[in-house]
Amino acid sequence: MPALPAFLSRFLAVALLAGLCLVGSGPVAVADWTPAPASYGMGEQREVPVTMADGTVLRADVYFPTRPDGTAAPGPFPVVLTQTPYGALMSAAPGLTDPDAGLTLLGGGNKYLVQRGYINVIVDVRGTGGSQGTWDFLGQREAQDGAALVRWAAGLPNSSGVVGLDGASYMAINQFFTVAELGPGSPVKAMFPMVPSIDPYRDMVFPGGNFGAASNVVYLALTGFMQLVNAVTAGNPDLLVVLLQRVAGLLTFHVSTLLQGTTDGELVYDGAYWQARSPRGVLDDVVRSGVPIQMMGGWDDVFERGQLHLYNDLQSIAAGGRAGQPMRPEQVVDPRYRLTMGPWHHVTVGSGIDVDRLRLQWFDHYLKGLDTGIGGPTLRLNEVGTDRWVGATHFPFPQATPTALYPRANGGLSTTASTTSGSDTIIYTPAAVPCNRGLDQATAGGLVAVFNALRIPPPCAHNDNLTQLPLLGQTYTTEPFSTPQVIAGPMSASIVATSSRADTQFAVTVSTVAPNGVSTPVSSGSLLGSQRAVDEAQSWRAPDGNYLLPYHPFTREAAQPVPVFSRVRYDIEVPTTVARVEAGHRLRVTVSSADTPRLLSTPLDLLNQLGGVYGIKWGPGGSLVEIPLAPVDAFAEAPPA
């Protein structure tokens, strides 16, 4: 896995990330655990061949503890395995971080762990980097490879036979499939997935049923570029064969996704392809395996929507329930499943806290059998808008009261519905002002990272006033809060509207508004009107009967045209947040028809949307939003680690 030029490595590292992971055994009590000092050097073996059952050769880099004379330390040591599709990107990390501090997100050999008695293995998944074969995005063959790689890693020289899984983004998602494929009793004893997704279709590729333009274009362009670069730079003697395999991979995933995503192909719908690549579908097997999982997510991550649902599903299944079922307030919490949600984008996850210490604490406990003092609340949440970290155990949050808020005349928003009816007009536009939360979130935080590097405040991250221009969007705003409160939990917007066209697109943003009028977005959701059908069995309702979480099938069979000039209800999922509304501040809901650059209508949808004029209905039987609110003191402070 040779390194790319420094400037290219840095660019790619800002746009995509990787990570590392571990797993363990029964704890042995130690007093006042602190991270062990760096006791070893780090040796390496590059491009180690690992042959799969079908003869395909994958390539691995193995980093191992060494004695002062540079020879391999005898161990035995647990193994930390990461499976990456990003190849040469893995070599960028040492140039981006302090080489003595190890790696936070990007691979390339986690020096921090190796120096503290771990073997670290990084493998190019099939069809990427220096590995043979054709890449199939999170496909079944890759899961089978993952299981074989775990068994191989457990048998490495000086290995203790115990394996942990670590990694971020793609390398977080594939951990779930590997563990599910292995089943109970495998060498994997813990996972440390950072910024995982529970459902790539809903979380990123087709949010709300619309093509996720920014995320998809960035991801497909960068991974496609890296596939070709890695094929040339990996030093494989069969270069022509590898190049042909890479082209086949580009045709089957990159080109197919773009073509189908912009037409009416099967990948537009949540069918067999995406369901097979959704970790939710294998969580029963993951829980059955008994592997403890410490997750890390971000409120501004591209996969934000699904991270608390991953936690919820693991806890619900562990308690005898099913995936998609909300935790019960009285439910016993399983301490093996934990999540830390911070103020992070995809490429900044973990910044500001000691992730190396958190990872080592988790792996020392479960891989080395040390009692490292893991305990306290299983959810650690950064409160958006403050520097406060709070703890929780259940999701949805029982501390919060789901509250219906109703649009009123002149842009008001109140806990009481208007007794008179009214309508506000929105003109459909396929694109709008791109200075919004979606710009930073859907581009993985890359633009924010650039602005921060230049020491320039990001212009869009904390101000979405430009997206609220009249006719392009309608805003509904509460009176100032008399006491501070916390928005805590999944939200929904039930928009009742008429349309002059046979399809609609709605985007809903929840913001807080300071006394000076600056509007700061905290969460956004969307829905393609023709995909408004709701699966009641998988939806969550609040005690007042309104949706807390509407679940849409997004299948071809569920699609239905919008009846022109008729009142139609659209139940829109607005992802979870934990955000402070200060006293004197107001809460605002913006309803618009575009979320640029996050969303893009397919050509067929666009034909049914152009020229649309929407009438947003309020009053009896009209629109409402459901937002859980809690007193500030409902959550106790809890540090992230």
N, C-alpha and C positions, 0 to 999 in steps of 0.2 A: 504494500500500500504506500507507494512513494508520495512525497509531499508535492503539493501544487506550489506555484510561485507564491511568495508571501502576500502580495497584494490581492491575488485571487482567493487565497485561503481566507483572508480577513473578510472579503466581501461575502463569500459563501457562508462563513461562520455567523455573520450577522443575520443572514436570511434563514438558515436552518440550524437545528441543534441535534446533538446526540447526548448520550449519558451512560452511566454505568450502574450495575445492580447486584444485590447479594441476598443470601438466605442462610438459616441456621438450625440449631438444636436446643436441647433443654438448658436453662440457665443455671450457672453456678454462682452463688452469692459472692460478691466482692464489695468492699467498703468504698463508698463515695467514688463511683466510676468517673474517671476523667480520660480523655483521649490518650492513648499510649504515645510515647515519643517516637520519632522516626528512628527505628532500630536497624533497618536494612537499607542496602542500596537497591537499585533496580536494573535487572538485566532484561534482555529481550530476544525473542526469536521472531523474525518477520516472515510473512508469507508461508506459514506452515500449512501443508496440504491436509485436508480432512475429506475423506471419500464417503459419499452418501451411498445408500443402499442401491440406487440406480446407476452408480458409477460416476456421478457428477462430483467434481472436485471443488470444494470450497476452500477459501484461504483465510487463515487466522493469524493474528499477531498475539503472541503470548509474552506477557510481562511478569517477571517473577522476582522474589526477594533474593538478594545476594549478600554474601559475606564481605568483609572489608577487602579481601583479595580479589573480589569480582566473581568468584565462583558461586554457583547456586546454593542457597541456604537449604538445609535438608528438610525443614518443615516438621510435620505436615501442615499445609496451609489450605484454608478454604479457597474456592475459586469464584471469582466474580465474572460473569459472562454478559457481554453485550452483543446483540446481533444488529448490524447496521446496513442500510442500503446505500449509504452515502460515500463509501469508499475513501477516496483521497481526502475528503473533508476531515476525516478522523485525524489526519496528520497536521491539520491546521492548529489544533488546540494548544500545543506547547508554545507556539509563538504568540498566543493571545492571552496567556495567563502566566503568573509567576511559576516557573518550573518547579520550585520547591513547595508550592502550595497545592499541587495536584490539579485536578480538573473539576469544574463545577458541573458543566453540562456537556461539553464536547469530549469525544473520545480521544484516543491516541496514547493510552497508558495512564492509568490513574496512579500517579506517583504517591499521593497521600496514602492510599490504601496499601499499595505494594510495600511501602516503607514500614507499614504497621502489620505486616504479616499476612498478605493476601496475594494470590495469583490472579492476575487480571487478563482476561481473554477477550479480544475484539474480533468478530468474524464478519466478513462481507457476506450478506445473504445471497442466495442463488441469483445469478445473473447480474451482480453488481460488483464494483471494485475489481479485485483480482479473481473472483469466483466464477466458475463456469456456469452455464445454463442460461435460462431466460427468466427475467424477473416477472413475477406475478404478484402484484400488490397485495400483501397480506393473505396470500392464497393458502390452500390446504397443504400443498407440497412444502411450503415454507414452514408451516407448523411441524410437519414431520421431520424436516431438517433440524428444527430447533430442538426437538426431543433427542435426536441423534447427537447433536452438538453437546447437549447437557451430559449425556452419558460419556461422550469422549472426554469432555473437560474434567469430569469427576475422576477419570483414570489417568490424568496427567502425572508425570513424575513429581513427587513431593506434595501431591494433593491429599487433602484429608478425606476426599470423597464427598464433600459437601459443596453444593453450588448455590450461588445467589445470582439473581437476575437484576440488572440495573440498566437504566437508559431513559432518554427523554424522547417525546414525540413518537415517531414510528417505533423507536427502540423501547418505548414504554408499552405501546399497544401490543407488539408481538410477544411480550412476556406472558400476557394472558392466554394467548393461543398455545404457546409452548407448554405452560403448566397444565392446561386443559388436555393437551395431547398426551402428556406424560402420565397423568392420573395420580392416585395416591401412592405414597411410599417412594417417590422419586428422589434423586439427589437434591432437588431444589427445596430449600428450607426457608426462603424469604424472597420478597420482591421489593424493589424500590423504584416504581415507575413515576417519572416526572412528566407533567403535562400530557397525560393520556387522553384518549377519546373513548367514550362508551359506544359511539355510533357515528362513524365518519360521514355517513350520508347526512344526518341531521345536524351534526356539529359543524361541518365545514363545507362539504361538497355541494349539497342542495339545502341550505338552511331555509326553512319555511316553504320548501318545494321549489325555490328559485335557484338558478345557477349561481354558485358562490364565486363570482367573477375574480375578485382580487386574490383570494386564497388559492383558487385553482390555477390561475395563470402563473402566479409566483411559484407555486409548488411544481407544476408540470414543467415550466421553463427551466428551473434550476436543477431538478432531478434529471431531466432529459439531457441537459448540458453535461452534468456530472457523469452520467452513464457513458457518454461518448469519450469524455476526457479520461475517465478511469480506464476504459478499455485500451487506450493508447499508452497510458503511463504505467499500467500495472506490471509491465515486463513479462506478459504471458507469451510463451513461444508460439502459441497458436493464435496470433493476433487476428488473422482474417476470420477464423472461426468465432473468436470472441466478438469481433465487430458485428458479424452477422447475427449472433445471439442478442447483442445489444439493440440492433435495429429491430429485431423481432419483438423485443420487449417494448420498445418505443411504439411500435405499431399496435400491439395488443392492449397497452394501457394508456399511454400518453395521447396518441392520435385518436384512439377509440373514445376516450373520455371526452376530448374536445369535440369530436364530431357528434357523438350521441348527446352530449350535454348541451349543444347548441341546436339540436334538431328535436326529434321526438323518439329517440332510441330508447332501448330498455334501461340504460343506465340513468335516465332521467327519473326513473321511478325506484322506489325502495323494494326491489324484487330480490330474487335469489342471490344475485351478485353481491349487493351491499349487505344483505343479511348475513351472508357467510363471512363477511369482513367486519362484523360488529361484535366487539367483545361481549356485549350483553348476551349474545347467544351461547356463550361458553361459560358464563359465570357460575352456573350450577356445578360444572366440572371443576372450576377453580376453587370454589368453596369446599367441594368434596375432597380436594387434594390436601386441604388443611394448611396451605402455605400462607404465612402472615404477609401483609401488604401495607407498606407505608407509601402513600401517594403524595405528590405535590402538584398543586394546580395554581392557576392565576385568574383573577377577576377580569383581566384584559387579554387572556389567552384565546387563541382562535378556537380551542376546544372547551372553553369555559362552560358552555351549556351542559356538558355531560359529566363533569368531574364530580359534582356532588351526587349525581345520579349513580355513578359508579359506587361511591361510598354507600349510598342508600341500598342499592341492590345487593351488595356484599353482605351488609348487615341484615337485610330482610331475608335473604336466602339462608344465612347462618341461623336465623331464628325460626326456620321452618316455613318461611313464606316463599314468594316467588319474585323474580326480576320484574321491576316496574311497579311493585306494590309499595306504597309509602310505609316507612317505619311507623309503628304504633308508639304513642307517647310513653306507654308503660313497658315497652319492649326492653329486655335485657340486652345491653350492648356488648358486642364481642370485641375485646381489646386488640385482637389480631389485625383489625382493619382500621386504618387511620388515614386522615387526609389533612394536609396543611394547605390552605388557600391564601395566597398573598397578593400584593398589589403588582402583579407581574404580567408582562406580555410573554409570548412564546419564547423569545430569545433572551429574556431577562429573568426567567424563573429562578428563584432562590437568591437573587441579589439582595444584599442588605442583611442576610442572616448567614450563619455558619453551616452551610449545607454539608461540608466535609465532616463536621462533627456529628451532625444528625445522621448522616449515612453510616458513619463508623459505629455510632451508638446502636443503630438498628442491626447492623451486621455482626458486631461483636456479640450482641445478645442472642441472635438466632443462628449464627454460623459458628461462633466459638463457644457458645454456651455460657457467656458471662452475664451476670445480673447487672445491666447497665442503667437501671433505674427508669426504664420506660414505664410510663404511667400517665395519670392525669387525663384530661378530656381527649377523646379520640378525634375530635375536630378542633383544629386551631385555625382561626379565621381573622384575617386582617380587615378591620372595619374601614371601608372606603370613605375617604374624606377626613380621616384622622390617622394618627400613628398607632392607634390602639389595637392590640391583639386580644381576641376573646376566645373563650372555649365553649364547646357545645358537644353533645353526644348524639342527638337525634335530628333527623331530617325527614320531612319538613320540620322547622323549628317550633316546638310547642310553646316557646316563650313569646312568639309573635301571634297577633290576632289578625287573621285575614279580614281586610276592610274593603268594602265596596265604595268606590268613588265614582261619582256621576258627572259627566259634562253638563254644563248649564249655559245659559245665554251669556254672550259677551266673553266667552273663553273661560268661564268659571269651572271649578272642579270642587265638588262638595260631597260629604257623606250622606246628604239627603238628595233624592232625585227631584228634578223639577216637576211641578204639577202640570206645566204646559209643555207642548211639543215644539221642537224647532229643528233646523237643519243647517249645517255648515258645508260649504262647497270646497272641494279639492279638485284641481285639474291634474289628470294623470300626466306624468312626465317620466320617460325612461331613465333619466339621469337628473341628479340634483347637485347641490353644492357638496363637494367631496370632503369638506373640512368637518369631520365628525368622528365619533368614537370608532365607527367601522373602518375608517381609513387606517388607523393604527392597529386595531385588533386583527383585521383580516390580512394585513401585510406582516403579521407575526411580530409587530413591534420594531421592525427594521428601520422605519423612518424615525421613530422615537429614539432609537439607539444612535442614529446619525445626528439628530439634533442635540442629543445629550453630549455626544463626542465633540460637537462644535460649541458646546456650552451655550446653546440657544434654546430657550423654552419651547417645547413642542407647541405649535400654534393651535392644534385641534383637540389635543387630549383632554382639555378641561373646559372647553367652550364650544357649544354647538348652536349658538344663537343664529349663525348664518343659515342653518338648515331649516329655520322656522319662518322663512319668508311667507307672506300671505299667498293664498291660493295653492302654493306648492305643499303647504302643510298647515294644519290647524293645531293650535296649542290650547291646552286646558290646564289651568293653574289654580292651586288652592290658595287660601288665605295664609299669611305667615303662621308658622307653628308657634304656639305659646311656650312649649317646652321641647327640648330636643327628643327626637325619636329615631329609631333604627328601622330602615326597610330591611326585612329579614325573611327571605324565602322566595320560592318560585312565584311568579306573577302571571296574570293573564289580562288580556284586553278583549272584551267582547264588543266588537264594532258592528253596529247595525247601520247599513248604508244602502243607497241605491246606486246604480251604475248605468251609464249610457252605452256600455260595451259589454260583450259576452265574457270578459274575464277581467279580473282586477289584481292589483298588487298593493298590499298594505304593509307599511313599516311603522312600528310603534316604539318610541323611545321614552324611557322614564328618566327624568333629570331632577336635580335639585337646583333651586334658583336663589342666589345670594341677594341681599338687600340692594346691591348695586346693579342688579339685573342680569348678571352673568349666569348663564345656564350651563350646568356641568352634567353631562350624561353619565348614568350609572348602569344602564342595561337597555338592550334593544332586541326586539323580536320582529318577525315578519311572516307573511303568509301569502301564497299564491291563491287567489280566490277560487279557482277551479279545483283546488285541493283542500277545500274547507271542511270536508267530511271528518267527523270526529269518531274515534274508536273509544266508546264509553268504558269498555272493560279495562283499558290501559290509562284512562284519564283520572286525574285527582280532582275532587271537589272540596271546597271549603265548607265549614259548618253552615254558612248561609245559603248553600246550594249552588253558588256560582263556581265556575271552573277556577281551580288553583293551578292546574296543569292540564290543558287540553292536549290530547295525543292524536295526531293525524296519521292515517295509514300511508299516504303519499304513494299509492299504487295506481296503476293505469285503470284498474277497475273502480277505484274510489273517485276518480276525476269526474267532474260534472260541470257543465257550463253555468255561467251566472245569468239568471233571468234578468233581462234588461228592464230597467226602471221599476224593479220590484224591491221591496225591503228584504235584505238578506243579512244574516248574521254571520260574522267571521270571528271565530274564537282563536286568538293569537297567543301563542306561548311567548312569554318574556322571561329570559333566563334569570336564574337566581342571582341575587346579590345580597351583601350585608353592608349597608351604606348609611351613614349618619345624615340626618336632616337636622341642622342646628336650629335652635330657637331664633325666630325672626326670619328664617329661610322658608321657602315655599317648595312644594312638590309640583312638578309639571309633567304632563303627558302630551307628547307630540305625535299626531297621526299624519302620515304622509304617504305618498305613493312610490317613493324611491329611497334607496339606501345605497348611495354611491360612495366608494367603489365596491362595497360588499356584495351587492346583488346585481344580476343582469338577467333580463327576461330572454328566454330563448326566442328565435325568430317566429316560431308558431305562436307562442304566447303573446309576443309583441303585436302581431297582426290583430289579435283579439283585444288588445289593450289600448292601442293608439286612438287618440281622440276621446278617451274616457273622461267623463265628468262624474264625480262621486258626491253624493249628498250624505254627510255624516249625521245620523239622527240622534237626538237627545230628547229626554223627557220620558213619559210613560212608555215602557217597552223598548226604550232606546239603548244607547251604548253605555257601557260601564267598564271600569278597570278594577281588578281585584289585587290589592297590594297588602301583604302582611306587615303590620307595624308593631314595634315593641318598644317599651321604655328603655332608655339607655342602660339602666342598671339591671336589666333582665339578663344580661350576659356578663359573666365574671371575666376579669382579665386573665389571660393565659399566654405566656410567651410562646413563640413558635417552636422552640426546642428546649 
